[in-house]
Amino acid sequence: MIPTNSQKRGVETFVVAKAAQGALPTSGTLVGSNGNINLADGQLGIVSVSPYGGIAMNSFTDATPTFTEAPVIGIYQGTQYSANVVGSSATYPLWVRPFEKTQDISGRQNNIIVTKQAYRLDAHNVWVVGAPSTNAAAAVNTLNSTEYRLNIGFRSRRYDELMATQVQSANLTVSTTTPNWAVGFNNDLKIDYILTNLGYEVNRNSSAFLSFNRYRGTSPVIALGIGTVATNGTAIDSLTAGSTLAVFNYKGIVRSITLTQAMLTSIVNAATNSGFTPATSYVYTIDLASAASATGGLISGLMFVALDHKPVYEDWIPQVKVNLQVGLPSGFDFNTVQCASFTNLDEGQGFSRQLDLWYKNTAGQRKYTQKHTTDPVINFPSPIVDGTVYNTYVINHGTTSNPDINSLVYAPKREVVLIPRYSTGIATNPLIALFEAAMNSWLESTGNTAIKE
């Protein structure tokens, strides 16, 4: 029986496809008669590496290989040197790598487990304070001559590791004091006044915008003024990824952000979940000049969108997301005013930076195993393309041997196969279906289960 509870760490190898390489070769040999590799730069190929199957050794399998055809396989990746192996040269002390390859995967083992993690969009933590004007029970209460105070705490791996011992250091507190409004003053205008002033103060301290002096704000959050009156507003469901959204007016200059797809999706989901229907709710430019004035659009809620940490030049922490904790310590009736998180953060899956750090911490260090104390550190370039998103396939398997009559040695192995989610634009990469069909055919013929998602 092969042990599956080994405490050994599986040694990783990486093969990484390029977006333009959507074909999987299904015939021919790995090495051509001229000594070159029959794979384009960034192209993957499944190769029979055993002399005992129906497919010749070092030949590509067909589209649906079986154990009988190829009892042992390897997944190969072409490189920039594949087309001209003999005529290529590399910068000293590195050497020409004509291909990249996984470790041999033997179908004779009955513990091959292949998992797939499809690319998943990330998400920002979003809180909403206030409610649509139609929901008076959850709306902001209004009091004369009262200080309204709002506190936003920031939680993340970076904050917890670097600032956890400094009590209340990772937070932002803003406040505004209401005037003694005249009797009969419109309640919706009072709410607009309170939220406009608080939103302005939050944005003035946001890391997304320049501050009033030479120092930039440091708080990873922006405040969006939202409501259900169309005047001077932009409908939430009309926002698009890549577009610019005006957030607030600071000393006559309108400060804006560029919406990413993750930010847009998080905003729309939070609006929907908090009662601000995207089709009939609007985002307004927060402007102190129009506070308590219908001309600026009536703000009945503030949406707080957490921003990502900005990695430093040499940054080895994969997590960049921030969690918010919004409190209403003064002025607000916290028992009734809506104040809740409506979109949870998600680091996402398949992003180039995450995978690049994984590669550099494992396989990237083993390719060049000489001195790692020089500056700069000598290593082979990462095959992971910055800005590309990937589907990730992890193949866990292993080999066993009997060094003597009483002993069994099990060596776990792990192969990481990265395939770009898109070939061009938002077109699904055809290699995904081809690779999964080939691997599932081979896995099931060996008695193992198909790829698990």
N, C-alpha and C positions, 0 to 999 in steps of 0.2 A: 504494500500500500504506500502511495506517495504522500509524504506529510504535507499538509497545507497550512499548518500553524507555525511555520518556521519564524524565528525571531530575526533572521537575517534580512537585511534591506536588499530589495531587488535593485540591481545595477541598471540604470537607465541608459538607453540610447535614443536619439532623436532622428527622425527623418521628416523633412518639411517640404511640402509641395509648394510650388509657386502658382499664383492665380491664373496665369496664362496657360498652364499645363493641365488641361482637362482630360487628356486621353490616358488610358492604361494599356500598355502594350500586351497583346495576347498571343504573340508568336515570335519566333526568332530567338537569337541568342543574346545573352547579356553583353558579351564582348564580340566585336566585329572582327573580320579577317585582318583589318588594318591595325588592330590593337586598341581601337577606340571603344568607348562604352556607348551602347545603343539606347541611351537615355538623354533627353534634352536637359538643360540646366533647370533644376526644380521639378523634373518629371519623376513620378513614382512608378515602380514596376515590381510585381511579385514574381520571384524566381525560385525554381526548383534547385535546391542545393544538396540533393541526395542522388547517388547513382542508381538507386534501386526502384525508382518510380517509372511510370510510363512516359513521363516527360524527361528528356535528356537533362543531365546535370548542367547547371548554369544557363538554362533556357527559361524564357518567360512562360508562365502558365497561361492557360486559356481563360476565358471570362468566368467560367464556373469550375475551378479546379477541385479535385477530390484527393483524398488520402492515397488512393491507388495510383493516381497520376504523379503526385508529389508528396511523399511522406514527410519531408522536411522542407520548409520554405524560408526565404529571407525576403524582406522588403527593402528594395534598393531605391536610392535617390540620386539622380544625375546632378552634376556640379558644373561649374563654369569650365572645368578642365576635361569633361567627358568627351567632347567632340574632337579633342586634339591632345591625347594623353602624352605622347612622346614629345611633342613640340611645346608643351607648356612648362612654365617655370613659376616658382613661388618665391616670395620675398624671404630671404634668410632670416631666422633659422626655421621658418615654416617649410612645409613640403607640399608637393602636389597631392591632392586627394581626388582621384578620378571619380569616386562615387562615395556616397554615405550608405551605410547598411545597418539594419537591425541585427541583433544576435540571431542565430539559427533558431527557428521555432519548430519543434518536433511534434508531429501529430501522434507519435507513440505515447506522449504524455496525456493523461486524462484530467489535467487540471489547468487547462488553458482558459483564462477568463478575459474576455475583451469587452471593455466598456466604452461607450460613446458619450461625450458631453458636447451637445450641440452648442453653437454660439448663442449666448443669452445677453440681451441688452442690459446694461446697468440701470440703476434707478437712484434718484436723489430722495432723501428724507424731506417730506413737505408737511408743514403744520399750517393750520388755518385758525385764526382768531376772529370771531365775529360770524355773522350769518346773513343770508339774503334778507332783504327788508320784509319779505313775506313770512319770515320765521321770527316773529317778535320775541318768542320765548327764549331763543338762544342768542339774540342780538346783544350788542354791547350796551350796558346800562349807562345812563348819563347823569352826572351829578355836577352841580355848580361848585366853583372854587375848590376843586379837588385834584390832588396829584394822582395821575394814572401812571403806574409804573409797570414795566414789562421786562422780564428777565429771560435771556436765552442762554442755556448751557450747551457746551459743545463736547461731544463724546466721540472718540475714535480710538483706534489702536495707537496712533501717534500721540494723541493727547493723554491717553491712559498711561503710556510708557514714560513720556517725558514730563508730564505735569501732574500725575496722580497724587503726589505728595504735597502739592501746593494747593491748599484748600481754596476753592472758588476762583482759581486763576483762569480757568477756561470758560469764561462766560461774558456776556454783554448785558448791561442793565441800562435801559433808557427810560425817560419819563417826560411827561408834559403835565402842566397844570391848566385846568379849564377856567375860563372866565366866569363871571357871575352873569349868566345869560339872562336876557330879558324874559319876562313871563310870556309864554306863548311861542317862544323861538322853536322852530321846526326841529323835532327830535332827530330826523335823518341827518340834518346839517350838523347837529352836535356830535353824532357818531363820526361823521366825515372829518370833523375838526380833530377829534381825539386820535383817530387812526392815521390821518395824514401826518400829524406831528410825530407820532411814534414811528411810523414807517420811514419818515425822513431821517430820524436819528439813527435808525438801524442801518440804512443805506449809507449814511455819512461815515459809519464805522466799518463798512463792508470791505473785504479784501478785493472785491470786484471793481472798485472805483478809487480814483485818487481822492485823498483827503484834502482838508482845507489848507494843509501846509505841506512841507516837503516829505512828510511821512505818509505812507499809504495805510489805509485801515487794515486791520488784521483779523477781523471776524469773518469766518467762512459762511456767510449767509447773505441773502438779499431779501428784501421785503417788497412784495407786489401788492398794490392797492387794487382790490377787486370789488365789484358790485353788480347790480342788475339794471342799471340805468344806462342806456346806449350813448348818452351825450358824452362826446370826447373820449369814448372808450373803444378798445379793440376787442372784438369778440374772441373768447378763448378758443373756440373751435376753428377760428380762422388763422391761428398762429401756425407757422411752419418751421421745421428744422432748418437751420442755417440763416434764418431771417434775424433782423435786429429788432429788439424790443426796448422801447424807452421805459426806464424805470423811475427816475426822479430828476427833478430840476434842482441843480445846486449852483447858486449864485449866477443864474442866468444861462447855465450850460446844462443841457439835458444829457444825463448819463444813461448809457444803454448797455445791454448785454447781447451776445449772439446766442441764440437758442440751439443747443445740441438736441439730437433726437431723444436722448435719455432725459434731458431736462424737460422737453416738451411733453413727453409721455407722462412723466411724473406730475407735471402741473395739471394736465387734463384729468388724470386719474384722481388727484386730490380734489380738484374742483367738483368732479362728479360725486365723489364720496362725501363731500362736506355740504352738499345741497346747492352749490353754485353750478347749475346746469351749464355746460360749456357753450351751448347754442344761444343761451339767453343771459350769459354772464360776461363781464367785460373786465379788461385790465386798463387801469388809468395811470398816467404819468403823475407820480406824487409831487405836488408843488405846494409849498407853503402859501403862496400868493392866492391860491384858490381854496384854501381850507375853509370849511363851513360855507362854501359857495357852490351852488348847483352848476355854475359855469365850468367847473373842473371835472364834473362827473362825480356822483355821490359814492364815496367809498363806504361800504358796509362791512368789509372784511379785509384782513391782512393775511397774505399767503407768504409764509417764510420758507424759502427754498435753500436747503443746505448746499454749499459749494464743495467741490473736491479740494483736497490738499494739493498744492503744487509741488511735485517732487523736486528735490535739490539736484545739483549737478551729478553727484554720485549718490544714488538713492537705492537702497536694497529692500525697502519695505513695499510689498505689493499692494497693500490696502491704501486707498486714497479717500474713501467715503467718510462722511461725518454725520453723526446722529445729533439731532437737536432735542433739547428739553426746554419747552416754553412754559414759563410760569407767569401768573398774574398776581403779584404780591400786594398791589395797592390800587385802590380806586375801583377796579373791576369787581363785579359780583361773580366770583369764581364758581359759585354753585349753579349759575344759570348760563353764563356766557360760554359759547362754544369755543373750546381751546383744546385741540387734539391733533395727533399725528394721523394723516390720512394717506400717506404713501411711505412705505418703509424703504430704507436704503438697500441696495443690492450692488455688490461689486461687479456683477456680471461674470461672464465666462467666455474664454476664447480670445481675450484681448492680447495684442502683441506684447505689451509691457509685462503682463503677468507671466506669459509663457517664456519670454526672453530671460526673465530673472530665474525661472525654474531651470531653463537650459544652462545658463551661466553658472548656476550653483551646483550642477551635476555633470552632465556630459561635456559641457564646455570646458570644465577644468581637467577632464581626463584626456582630451585629445592631445593637448600639449602638456606633458607631465613633468617638464623640467622646472627651472626656477620660476616661482610666482612671487618673488620678493623684489623683482626689478621694477623700475618705473620708466615707461609704462609696462604693465604686465603683458607678457607675450602670450597670445592665444589666437585661435582661429576665429575669423569673423562669425558672428551669429547668423544662422540661416533664416531667422525669423524677421520678417519684413515689418518695420515700424508702421503702424496705422492699419495693418491688415487684421481682420478678425478670422478666427479659425474654429473649425470643428476639431475636437481633440479625441483621439482614439488611444486608449491605454491597453496594452496587451500584457497581462500578467501570466507568466509561465515559469518553467524551471527545468533543471536537469538533475538526474540522480546518478549516483555511482556507488559502487561497493569497494572501498579501499581494502577491506578484509572481510572475512566470513561473518564477523559480528557487527559490522558497522554499515550504516547507510548515510551517505552525504547528499543533502539536497541543496542545490544552489538556485535561489529564486532570481528571476530576471524580469525586466520591465522594458517594454518598447513603447515609445510615444510617437504616434503618427499624427502630424498636423496637416490638415487640408483646408485651404482658404474657403470660407463660407460662400463667397461670391467669386465668379470668374471675372466679370466686368460689372461695375455699377452695383445693381441689386439683382443681377442674374444669378440664379443658383448654379454653383459649380457642378458640372456633370461628373467630375471625378468622384464626388461623394457617393452617388448611386453605384458607379462602377466598382469602386473599392469595397463597398459594403456587400454587394452581390458576390464578389469573388471571395471575400473573407468568410461570409456566412456559408457559402457552398463548401468551402474547405473545412471550416470548423465543424459543421454538422456531419460531414463524412468521417471525421475523426472521433465522433462520439461526444464532442463538446457542444455546448449551447451556442446559439448565434449571439451576435453582438448585443450587449445589454445597454439600454438607454436609461 
